Amino acid sequence: MGATSVHRTVDAVWRMESAKVIAALARYVRDVGLAEEMAQDALVQALEQWPEQGVPRNPGAWLMTTAKRRAVDQIRRRENFARKVEEIGRDVQETTPDAAEGIEDEIGDDLLSLMFTACHPVLGTEARVALTLKMLGGLKTEEIARAFLVSDATVAQRIVRAKKTLADAGVPFEVPEGPELASRLASVLEVLYLIFNEGYSATQGDDWLRPELCAEALRLGRVLAELAPKEAEVHGLVALMEIQASRTRARTGPGGEPVLLLEQDRGKWDWLLIGRGLKALERAEALNQPPGPYYVQAALAACHARARKAEDTDWQRIAALYQVLAGISPSPIVELNRAVALSMAFGPAAGLALVDEIAGEKALQGYHLLPSVRGDFLVKLGRTAEAKAEFEKAASLTRNERERTLLLERAASC
């Protein structure tokens, strides 16, 4: 195997195994920043040794063993090294590069702890997203920067500050319990959904989609569902992402231009992902827990997924579900979506009435979809001059080039 091929193998193994290695180390050293440094040291050794010595039979176990040896060296320099060295040294002896027995026994709890630590509310949203993609996704700094259209230095700085903040705040490496669990779980789900949404509908740049972000959020969501099987909202979020991701191939035209939901070729939808999403929704329902926002949004997505033709969509049920969502998680954005459902179920005048009610909401000021939705209603009501102005306003507000082009085309058609 050539050096280039080995390096590709190292990259692939790192993407798959790094979160497990970091999580296991963090349990010992109680510092996610230090744990990541040790894991990176193991990666460097792999890049140096594997091209010469060959790829180990169990590369994940090799990384784990090498990183744990690095942990032993670090802990020897600490006051409490005796107890820790004995604990980790025993694991190093029992875990050979070709035998992974014992690694998986505790790795589930470790990964869950790492998720809760990386998504701790003490960190800002951007820091939580960057740290999650770095530590749990195995993405390189430049990959995260490219995905979010910021500089490598900006992402690197966010990650460094996030690790320092966690250390300074003394955030414990553990899965929260009791009343704290719900709010902390909500923070984890929020981060995964933010990552997915940025991939599903990019807020800026030239591309309408960034599939790599959708795929990473979905992968982490599936992992979380395995680690927390009794949490309905986790299954709800996975169901939502599976169903939304199923439309990826139909959401852009030949030139990369956006294709709106009702205009999509449903034959291009991924029915395997839809099936997975509906199964996840069933798992959420079977837990008989009070409906949360992700569960309700998944139920909304399922209404579209079950309609083989756009005209078969049950818009009255969708409008009713948005009413439920508004009661659970009230926001002007939810009301804007409910207005679309009302328009489809009861006519554009009904939708326009609700949009005009919420138009003054502070959260919607500068939000390009408000004039875009209003313009759509006005077109259907035959008020094309007003609609043209709304589409032009929406085009001036969006930061995504593909979306701007679509809105200007709609304005021109008026």
N, C-alpha and C positions, 0 to 999 in steps of 0.2 A: 504494500500500500504506500503510495507516494506521500510526501509531506503535505501537499495541498489537500489530499483526500483525508489525511489524519486530522488536519486542522478543521475541516468540515465536520468530522466525527466529533471532535472535542466541542465544537460549537453546539452541535445537536445534543450531546450528552449534557452539557452545561444547561441548556434551555430546559431539559427534562428533569435534571437532578438537583440543580442549584438550590431551589427552595427547600428541598428536604435536607440538604447539607447545612444550609444556614439555620434552618429551624432546629435541627438537632444540636448544633453548636451553641445556639442561643440559650437552649435549656441549661447548658453547663456554665457558660460564662455570664449569663444574664445580661447581655449587652448585644443588641442586634447589630450595631455598628461594628463592634469587634468581631462578631461572628461572621459578618460579611467579608471583612478583611481576611480572616483565616480561610474562608472558602475561596476567595480570589487568589490567595497564595497557592492553594491546591490546584487551581486552574492553571496558574503559571507553570507549576511543576509538570502538569499534564502536557502542556504545550511544548515543554522542553524534553520530556522523557518519552512520550508516546511515539513521536516520529522515529526515534532510535530503537526503542525497546518493543514497539508494537502496542496496539490497543489491548488493554486487559480484557479478560473474558467477562468480567463484571465491572464495567467502567464506573458505574455509580458507586459501588462499594469501595473502589479504589479512591475516588474523590473523598468519600466519607472518612476512610481510614487516614488518608494523608492530612486532611483538615483537622481531624481529632489529634493527630500527633503534633500538629502546629499548636493546637489548644493546650496540650500538655506543656509545651515549651513556654507558652505565655503564662500559664498558671503557676509554673515553677517560680516565677518572679514575684508572685503575690504572697501575702502573709499566710493565707489559708491554703497554700499549695498542697500540703500533705493530703488533706481529705479529698480535694478535687483530683489530684493526680491519681490517687488510688481508684477513684470512681471512673475517670475517663480512661486511665491506663488499662483497666480491666476490659473496657469496651474495645480498645484498640487491639488487645490480644485476641479477643473473641471474634473480631470482625476483620477478616482477611480480604484482600482485594478480589478474591475469587469466590467469596462466600458471604452472602448478604443476610444470612439468618440473624434475626434479632433486630435488624435495622427497622423493619416495618412495624415491629410491635408497638413502638411509641411514636412513630413518625406522624400518625394522624393527629394526635394531641399537639405535637410540636408545630405542625403546619397550621393548625387552627390558632394556636397561640401567636404564631408569626403574623397571621392575617389580622388578628385583633391588635397587635402591636403596631404594625405598619399603618393601620387605619385608625389609630387612636385619635380622639377628638382634640387632644392637645395640639395637634398639627393642623395647619391650614389645608384647605382642599387640594391645592396644587401640590403641596408637599406629600400628602397622603397618596395621591395618584402616582407621583413619580416614584415614591418609595415602594409602593405595591408592585409596579411594573418592573422595578429593578430587582427586588428581593424575591418576589413570588413568581414573576413572569420570566425572570432570567434575561430581560432585555438589556442591551448595552445602553450607556448614556446617550450615544449618538442616535440610536434607534428611537428612544423616547423623544429626543429633541426633534427628530425628523417627523415623527407622528403628530406632534403638537405644534410644529412650525415655530420653534424657539431655538435659541442657540444651545450648543453643547454645554457651554459655560453656565448658562442659566439653569439647565437641568442638574448639572453637577453641583451647583451651589444649593439648589433646593434639597438635594439628597443629603449633602453634608450638614446643612442646617437642621434638617429633619432628624438625623441621627443624634446630633448634639442636643436638640430639644428633648428627645426621648430620654437621653442619658441624664440631662440636667433635671428633668421632671421626675426621675426615678420611676418611670413607667415599668411595672412588673411584667415579666414575660410569662403570661398565663391567660387562660380563658376566663373571662369574668363570670361571676355567678350572681344569682339573686336579682334584685331590681336593676342592677347595672347592666345585665346582659342585654336587655331589650334595646337600650339606647346605643350600646356599643355595637350590637349586631346591625342596627340601622346605619351606623357609620360605615361598616364594612360593605353593606349592600349599596349604599350611596356611591362609594368609590367605584365598585364594579359597574354600576349603571352609568356613571359619568364616563368611564372608559369606553363602554359599549356605545353610548350615544355619540361620543366624539367620532367614533369609527362609522356609525350608521348614518349620521348626518353632520358632516364636518362643519364647524362653525366659521372656518375661514380657509383661505387658500384656493387652489385651482380645482381640487378634486371634490366630488360630491360624496364619495365614500372612501373610508380607509379600512379595508377589510381586515388588516392585521390586528387592529385594535379590537374590532368585534370578536375576532377569533380568540384573542387572549382573554378578554372579559368573559366570554362563554366558557372557555377552558377552566378559568378560576372559579366561575360559578358552579360548574359541575363538580369540581373538587370540594367546594364548600358544601354542596348538597350531600355529598358522601360523608363529610365530616360532621354535619349537623342535620341528620335526617328527620329530626322531630320538629324542625322549624318551618312552618308553612310558608312564611314569607321568602325563605331561601328558595324553596321549590317554585314559588310564584315568580321570583325574578328569573330563575333559569327558564321557566316556561315562556316568559315574555321575551327573553333574548333568543331562545331557540326559534320561536315563531317569527320574530322580526328578522332574524338572520336568514330565514328561509326565502325571503324576497330579494336577496342581494342581486342575483343575476337579472332580475326583472326591473331593477330600480334605475338602470341607466340604459341609454340608447347606444347605437353604434359609435357615436362620437363622444361618449361619456356624459352626455346631457341627461339631466334628471327626468325620470318617468314617474308621474304621480300614481298613487295607489290605484285609483279607479281606471287608469289607462294602461295598467301593466298587463303583460301576457302571463296569465296565471299558470300556463303550461311550463313556464320557466321557474316557478316556485319549487323549492326543494321540499318534497313531500316527506322525506325521511326526517328532516329537521322539524317539520310541522307535527309529525307523529310523536317525536320526542317531546316537543313542547306540550302537546295535549296530554301525554302521559305524566309529565311533571305537574301539570295543572291538576290532574286527577289525584296525584300524591298529596298536593297541597289541600285539596278538598277533603281527602280522607282523614286528615288530622283534626278536622272539626274545630279549628281555631277561628277566632274573630277575623273577618277579612281585612287584610292590610292593603296598602296602596299598590304593591307589586302584584299581588294576587288579582286585584280588580283590573289592573292594566293588562295582565295576561289574559283574563277573561274577555276583555275588549279585543285583544289581538286575535283570540280564538274565534270570535264572531266573523272576522274577515277571513281567517284561514279556512273556516268551514264552508264559506261561500265559493263554489267553483266558478261562478260568474259574478261580476260586480253587481248586477241587478238583483242577485239573490241575497244580498247583504241585509241582515235584520237590523235596520237603522233604529227602529223603536227600542229594541233591546240595548243597542249601543248607547242611545240617549239616556236610558234608565241607568245603565252602568256608570255613565259619567256623573249622574246625579248621586249615586252611591259614593263614587270617588271624591266628589266635592264635599260630601259629608265627612269622609275620613281624613282627607288631606286637601282642605280648601285652598284654592289659589286661582288667580285670574287666568293662568295658562289652562287649567282644567276647564274653566268656564268657556274659554275660547274654543277648546275642543268640543265641548258640549254644544256650542252654537253650531258647529259644523254638522254634528249628528242631528240636531233639531232641524237644520236646513234640509238635510237629506230625507228625514222622516216626515216633516210637516210643511216643507216649502221654504224657499229662501227668505221670505219675510220674517218667519219665526226666528231664523238664525240671525238676521240683521238686527232684529229687536234686542236680542241678548248682547250682541257685539256692541251696539250703541250704549247699552247699559254699563258695560265694563270698560269702555274706551278710555275713561278718565283714570283708570287704576295706574298707580305709580309704577308697578312692576311691568306694565305693558308699554311704557313710554320708551321708544327706541327699539321696540321688539318688532322685527320686520314682518312676522306672520300676522300681526293684527291688521295692517292695511292690506296684506295679501288676501286674507280670508274675507275681509270686507269687500274688496274688489271682486272676488268671486261671486259673492251674493248679489252685488250690484249688476254684474253682467247678466246673471240669470233673471234679474228683474227688469232688464232692458235699459238700465241707466248707465250706458257705456261711457259717457264723458266722465262721470264721477268715478267709474271703475278704472279708467285709464290713469287718472290722477293717483288713485290708491296703489295701483301696481307700480307706478313710477316712484312713489314714496317708498314702497317696500324694497324696490331695487336699490334705492339710495342708502337703505339701512343695513342690508345684509353684507357680510364680509366674505361670503363664499362666491367665487366668480361664476361657477356653474349656475347657481341659484339666481344670481343677478341677471345672467343672460336669459334664463327662463322667464323671469318677471318682466324684463323689457320686451320680450317677444309677446307676452300676454298683453302688455300695454299697447303695443303696436297693433295687435289684432282687434283692439277696441275701436 
